[in-house]
Amino acid sequence: MKKLTLKSVLKGRKKSEESPSRITNETVAEHREKILAGGRRFKYPIQYARHKLVINALMIVVASVVVLALLGWWQLYFVQNSSTFLYRVTRIIPVPVASVDGESVPFGDYLVKYRGSEYYMSKYSEEKLDSADGKKQLDHFKRVALNSAIADAYAQKLARINNVTINDKDVDAVIDLQRNTANGRITEETFYASSRMLYDWSPDDYRSQLSRSILRSRVAFAIDKTAVERETKAATLLGENNNDFRLVASLMGGEGNAKVQAGVSGPVDITGTFGGLQVSEVAKVPKGTVSSVLLTSTDGGYYYVRVLDKNEKQINFEYLHIPLAEFANQLARLKADGKIHEYIAVPKE
């Protein structure tokens, strides 16, 4: 018979206490805890693995975004990719192509102008895009598009300062005029279809470009106080000199883009434009009489006209033109002062 010792008795008692053979009301909580403790061995490693999986997934997402951003940056600013995909990206993400006096110039505004010219050339020009002359022509389109986008951005800054605004009704009114053609009035669907056919512009593309053009025109008129004074002076001189347009132009003079000019339009379509002037407005002036001052729909300036001849489709008129110069002069000063920064390499004019 095995000899019992105090040590063996205590060991047995401890074992019986730790692992009761029967579950009673007094030991049920202890049993539950032991079962849960056993399950935690499997739960915690799964939690750790899931946590690590989430971290890895986030790292992959961040790395992918960085790689895509770098790829897009390289394609836009170095390769100068003008694909439809990248154009749509720039319409969503307003990355800058330049800045003017602290105002950002959206890349999308540049691309829509350049892509329109590029598309027209690819469809209707005899020059091939990949030829030497074709590449020179594309470089010219890039410069024109970038200059125009910079001017639009500066106009938006001045519009905020001078409280100049436009709305959808202003755009609709201009489009309504443009739908009148030499062959009759066209539908809105046909009008936008022609824009798509010529420049691959969607209706939104066309309206956005027209909106910027109208705003730039209104800003140019709003800030050019000198042109207002010269227009008033021209009206006085016309009255004093028997409405002699050429004489008044020589008396007013001016230099560069501020020079007052007189001339004859030659036959032009009544549904067209002349120097930013809506010819349909000229057609309302009685033949042989001098009009009141007319404003261009662009930043062209002020006109006085005398109708020489007209029929149902064409009109010929004499004109006195007082141009706007302040907006262009401000842009020139900003460029000279180094306040226009371009972020892509585009050949100078």
C-alpha positions as CSV (number, residue, x, y, z in Angstrom):
1,M,0.0,0.0,0.0
2,K,1.3,3.3,-1.1
3,K,2.4,5.5,1.7
4,L,0.6,8.8,2.0
5,T,2.6,11.9,2.6
6,L,1.7,15.4,3.5
7,K,3.0,16.6,0.1
8,S,0.9,14.1,-1.9
9,V,-2.2,15.0,0.1
10,L,-1.7,18.7,-0.6
11,K,-1.0,18.1,-4.2
12,G,-4.1,16.1,-4.6
13,R,-6.2,18.6,-2.8
14,K,-4.8,21.4,-5.1
15,K,-5.5,19.3,-8.2
16,S,-9.0,18.6,-7.0
17,E,-9.5,22.3,-6.3
18,E,-8.2,23.3,-9.7
19,S,-10.1,20.6,-11.7
20,P,-13.3,19.8,-9.9
21,S,-14.8,16.5,-11.2
22,R,-18.3,17.7,-11.0
23,I,-20.0,21.0,-12.1
24,T,-22.1,22.4,-9.4
25,N,-23.7,25.8,-8.8
26,E,-20.6,26.8,-6.9
27,T,-18.1,25.7,-9.7
28,V,-20.0,26.6,-12.9
29,A,-18.4,30.1,-13.1
30,E,-15.0,28.5,-12.8
31,H,-15.7,26.0,-15.6
32,R,-17.0,28.8,-17.9
33,E,-13.8,30.8,-17.4
34,K,-11.7,27.8,-18.2
35,I,-13.6,27.1,-21.4
36,L,-13.3,30.8,-22.5
37,A,-9.6,30.9,-21.7
38,G,-9.1,27.9,-24.0
39,G,-10.9,29.6,-26.8
40,R,-8.9,32.8,-26.5
41,R,-5.8,30.9,-27.7
42,F,-7.6,30.6,-31.1
43,K,-9.3,34.0,-31.1
44,Y,-6.3,36.3,-30.5
45,P,-4.1,35.0,-33.3
46,I,-7.0,35.6,-35.7
47,Q,-7.5,39.1,-34.5
48,Y,-3.8,39.8,-34.9
49,A,-3.8,38.4,-38.4
50,R,-6.8,40.5,-39.4
51,H,-5.2,43.6,-38.0
52,K,-2.1,43.0,-40.0
53,L,-4.2,42.3,-43.1
54,V,-5.9,45.7,-42.8
55,I,-2.6,47.5,-42.4
56,N,-1.1,45.7,-45.4
57,A,-4.2,46.6,-47.5
58,L,-3.9,50.2,-46.5
59,M,-0.2,50.3,-47.4
60,I,-1.0,48.8,-50.8
61,V,-3.8,51.3,-51.5
62,V,-1.6,54.3,-50.5
63,A,1.3,53.0,-52.6
64,S,-1.0,52.5,-55.6
65,V,-2.4,56.0,-55.2
66,V,1.2,57.5,-55.0
67,V,2.3,55.5,-58.1
68,L,-0.8,56.6,-60.1
69,A,-0.3,60.2,-59.0
70,L,3.3,60.1,-60.1
71,L,2.4,58.4,-63.4
72,G,-0.3,61.0,-64.1
73,W,2.1,63.9,-63.2
74,W,4.7,62.5,-65.6
75,Q,2.1,62.0,-68.4
76,L,0.7,65.6,-67.9
77,Y,3.7,67.7,-67.2
78,F,6.5,65.9,-69.1
79,V,4.9,63.8,-71.8
80,Q,2.0,66.3,-72.2
81,N,-0.4,63.6,-72.9
82,S,-3.7,65.1,-74.2
83,S,-5.8,61.9,-74.2
84,T,-9.5,61.9,-73.4
85,F,-8.9,59.9,-70.2
86,L,-6.4,62.5,-68.8
87,Y,-8.6,65.4,-69.9
88,R,-11.5,63.9,-68.0
89,V,-9.3,63.4,-65.0
90,T,-8.3,67.0,-65.0
91,R,-11.9,68.1,-65.1
92,I,-12.4,66.2,-61.9
93,I,-9.1,66.9,-60.2
94,P,-8.2,70.6,-60.8
95,V,-4.5,70.3,-61.1
96,P,-2.8,73.5,-62.4
97,V,-1.1,74.0,-65.7
98,A,0.1,77.5,-64.7
99,S,-0.6,80.4,-62.3
100,V,-1.1,84.1,-63.0
101,D,-0.8,86.6,-60.2
102,G,-1.5,83.9,-57.7
103,E,-4.5,82.5,-59.5
104,S,-4.3,78.9,-60.5
105,V,-4.9,78.0,-64.2
106,P,-6.7,74.6,-64.4
107,F,-5.1,72.0,-66.6
108,G,-8.5,71.1,-68.0
109,D,-9.1,74.6,-69.3
110,Y,-5.8,74.4,-71.3
111,L,-6.5,70.9,-72.6
112,V,-10.0,71.6,-73.8
113,K,-8.7,74.4,-76.0
114,Y,-5.7,72.5,-77.3
115,R,-7.6,69.3,-77.9
116,G,-10.2,71.2,-79.9
117,S,-7.5,72.6,-82.2
118,E,-5.7,69.3,-82.4
119,Y,-8.9,67.5,-83.3
120,Y,-9.9,70.0,-86.0
121,M,-6.4,69.7,-87.6
122,S,-6.5,65.9,-87.5
123,K,-9.9,65.8,-89.3
124,Y,-9.8,68.7,-91.7
125,S,-6.2,69.8,-92.3
126,E,-3.9,68.5,-95.0
127,E,-1.0,68.6,-92.6
128,K,-0.3,65.3,-90.8
129,L,0.1,65.6,-87.1
130,D,3.4,63.7,-87.1
131,S,5.0,65.7,-89.9
132,A,7.5,68.5,-89.2
133,D,5.1,71.2,-90.2
134,G,2.3,69.4,-88.3
135,K,4.3,69.4,-85.1
136,K,5.1,73.1,-85.5
137,Q,1.4,73.8,-85.9
138,L,0.6,71.8,-82.8
139,D,3.2,73.7,-80.8
140,H,1.5,76.9,-82.0
141,F,-1.9,75.5,-80.8
142,K,-0.3,74.7,-77.4
143,R,0.9,78.3,-77.0
144,V,-2.4,79.8,-78.1
145,A,-4.3,77.4,-75.8
146,L,-2.1,78.1,-72.8
147,N,-2.2,81.9,-73.3
148,S,-6.0,81.8,-73.5
149,A,-6.3,79.6,-70.4
150,I,-4.1,82.1,-68.5
151,A,-6.1,85.0,-69.7
152,D,-9.4,83.2,-68.6
153,A,-8.0,82.5,-65.1
154,Y,-6.9,86.1,-64.7
155,A,-10.3,87.3,-65.8
156,Q,-11.9,85.1,-63.2
157,K,-9.7,86.8,-60.5
158,L,-10.6,90.3,-61.7
159,A,-14.3,89.3,-61.9
160,R,-14.3,88.5,-58.2
161,I,-12.6,91.8,-57.4
162,N,-14.9,93.9,-59.6
163,N,-18.1,92.0,-58.9
164,V,-18.6,90.9,-62.5
165,T,-20.7,87.8,-62.9
166,I,-22.5,85.8,-65.6
167,N,-25.1,83.0,-65.5
168,D,-26.6,80.3,-67.6
169,K,-29.1,82.8,-69.2
170,D,-26.2,84.9,-70.5
171,V,-24.7,81.8,-72.1
172,D,-28.1,80.7,-73.5
173,A,-28.6,84.1,-75.1
174,V,-25.3,84.0,-77.0
175,I,-26.0,80.4,-78.2
176,D,-29.4,81.6,-79.3
177,L,-27.7,84.2,-81.6
178,Q,-25.1,81.7,-82.8
179,R,-27.9,79.3,-83.9
180,N,-28.8,81.8,-86.7
181,T,-26.8,80.9,-89.8
182,A,-26.7,82.0,-93.4
183,N,-28.8,79.0,-94.3
184,G,-31.4,79.6,-91.6
185,R,-31.9,78.9,-87.9
186,I,-30.6,75.5,-86.7
187,T,-31.8,73.4,-83.8
188,E,-29.9,73.3,-80.5
189,E,-29.1,69.6,-81.2
190,T,-27.7,70.4,-84.6
191,F,-25.7,73.3,-83.1
192,Y,-24.0,71.1,-80.5
193,A,-23.5,68.3,-83.0
194,S,-21.5,70.8,-85.2
195,S,-19.4,71.6,-82.1
196,R,-18.8,67.9,-81.6
197,M,-17.9,67.4,-85.3
198,L,-15.5,70.4,-85.5
199,Y,-13.8,70.3,-82.1
200,D,-14.9,67.1,-80.4
201,W,-16.5,69.2,-77.7
202,S,-19.4,68.0,-75.7
203,P,-22.2,70.5,-74.9
204,D,-20.7,71.1,-71.5
205,D,-17.3,71.7,-73.0
206,Y,-18.7,74.3,-75.4
207,R,-20.7,76.0,-72.8
208,S,-17.8,76.2,-70.3
209,Q,-15.6,77.8,-73.0
210,L,-18.3,80.2,-74.0
211,S,-18.9,81.1,-70.4
212,R,-15.2,82.0,-69.9
213,S,-15.2,84.0,-73.1
214,I,-18.2,86.1,-72.0
215,L,-16.7,86.6,-68.5
216,R,-13.4,87.8,-70.0
217,S,-15.2,90.2,-72.2
218,R,-17.2,91.7,-69.4
219,V,-14.1,92.0,-67.2
220,A,-12.2,93.8,-70.1
221,F,-15.0,96.3,-70.4
222,A,-15.4,96.8,-66.6
223,I,-11.7,97.6,-65.9
224,D,-10.9,99.7,-69.0
225,K,-11.8,103.3,-67.9
226,T,-9.4,104.8,-70.5
227,A,-11.4,103.1,-73.3
228,V,-14.6,104.6,-71.9
229,E,-13.0,108.1,-72.0
230,R,-11.8,107.6,-75.5
231,E,-15.2,106.4,-76.7
232,T,-16.8,109.5,-75.3
233,K,-14.1,111.6,-77.0
234,A,-14.7,109.8,-80.3
235,A,-18.4,110.5,-80.2
236,T,-17.6,114.2,-79.7
237,L,-15.1,114.3,-82.6
238,L,-17.6,112.5,-84.9
239,G,-20.1,115.3,-84.3
240,E,-17.5,118.0,-84.8
241,N,-16.1,116.5,-88.1
242,N,-19.2,115.5,-90.0
243,N,-18.9,111.8,-89.0
244,D,-15.6,111.4,-90.9
245,F,-14.4,108.0,-89.5
246,R,-10.9,108.2,-91.0
247,L,-10.3,111.7,-89.8
248,V,-11.5,110.9,-86.3
249,A,-9.2,107.8,-86.2
250,S,-6.2,110.0,-87.2
251,L,-7.1,112.6,-84.5
252,M,-7.5,110.0,-81.8
253,G,-4.3,108.1,-82.7
254,G,-3.0,105.6,-80.1
255,E,-0.3,103.0,-80.3
256,G,-0.2,99.2,-80.4
257,N,-3.3,97.5,-79.2
258,A,-4.8,100.9,-78.2
259,K,-4.8,102.4,-81.6
260,V,-8.2,103.7,-82.9
261,Q,-8.8,102.4,-86.4
262,A,-11.2,103.2,-89.2
263,G,-12.0,101.0,-92.2
264,V,-14.6,99.2,-94.4
265,S,-15.8,95.7,-93.5
266,G,-16.4,94.4,-97.0
267,P,-19.3,92.0,-97.6
268,V,-19.9,89.9,-94.4
269,D,-22.7,87.5,-93.5
270,I,-25.4,89.1,-91.4
271,T,-25.4,86.0,-89.1
272,G,-21.7,86.2,-88.5
273,T,-19.3,88.4,-86.5
274,F,-16.8,91.1,-87.3
275,G,-14.0,91.8,-84.9
276,G,-16.2,90.5,-82.1
277,L,-19.1,92.6,-83.2
278,Q,-22.4,90.8,-83.9
279,V,-23.2,91.7,-87.5
280,S,-26.9,91.2,-86.9
281,E,-26.8,94.3,-84.7
282,V,-25.1,96.3,-87.5
283,A,-27.9,95.2,-89.8
284,K,-30.4,97.0,-87.6
285,V,-28.8,100.4,-88.5
286,P,-30.5,102.2,-91.3
287,K,-28.4,102.5,-94.5
288,G,-26.3,105.7,-94.7
289,T,-26.7,106.7,-91.0
290,V,-24.1,106.4,-88.2
291,S,-25.0,104.1,-85.4
292,S,-24.8,104.8,-81.7
293,V,-21.9,103.1,-80.0
294,L,-22.0,99.3,-80.3
295,L,-20.2,96.9,-77.9
296,T,-18.5,93.7,-79.0
297,S,-19.5,90.3,-77.6
298,T,-15.8,89.7,-77.0
299,D,-13.1,91.9,-75.6
300,G,-12.9,93.8,-78.9
301,G,-14.1,97.1,-77.7
302,Y,-16.4,99.8,-79.0
303,Y,-17.6,100.4,-82.6
304,Y,-19.4,103.1,-84.6
305,V,-20.7,102.0,-87.9
306,R,-22.2,103.4,-91.1
307,V,-24.0,100.9,-93.3
308,L,-23.0,101.2,-96.9
309,D,-25.0,98.4,-98.5
310,K,-27.0,95.4,-97.4
311,N,-29.3,92.7,-98.5
312,E,-31.0,89.8,-96.8
313,K,-27.8,87.8,-96.4
314,Q,-24.8,90.2,-96.4
315,I,-23.9,93.7,-95.3
316,N,-21.1,96.1,-96.1
317,F,-20.3,98.9,-93.6
318,E,-17.7,101.5,-92.6
319,Y,-16.5,101.4,-89.0
320,L,-14.6,103.3,-86.3
321,H,-13.1,101.0,-83.7
322,I,-12.0,102.0,-80.2
323,P,-10.3,99.0,-78.8
324,L,-9.9,97.8,-75.2
325,A,-6.3,97.6,-74.1
326,E,-6.2,97.6,-70.3
327,F,-6.8,93.8,-69.8
328,A,-4.0,92.9,-72.3
329,N,-1.7,95.5,-70.8
330,Q,-2.1,94.1,-67.3
331,L,-1.3,90.6,-68.5
332,A,1.8,91.9,-70.3
333,R,2.9,93.7,-67.1
334,L,2.4,90.5,-65.0
335,K,4.5,88.5,-67.5
336,A,7.3,91.1,-67.4
337,D,7.2,91.1,-63.6
338,G,7.5,87.3,-63.5
339,K,4.1,86.8,-62.0
340,I,3.0,84.3,-64.7
341,H,4.4,80.8,-64.1
342,E,3.9,78.0,-66.6
343,Y,4.3,74.4,-65.4
344,I,4.7,72.8,-68.8
345,A,7.3,73.4,-71.5
346,V,5.5,75.1,-74.4
347,P,7.4,76.9,-77.2
348,K,7.2,80.7,-77.2
349,E,5.4,82.4,-80.0
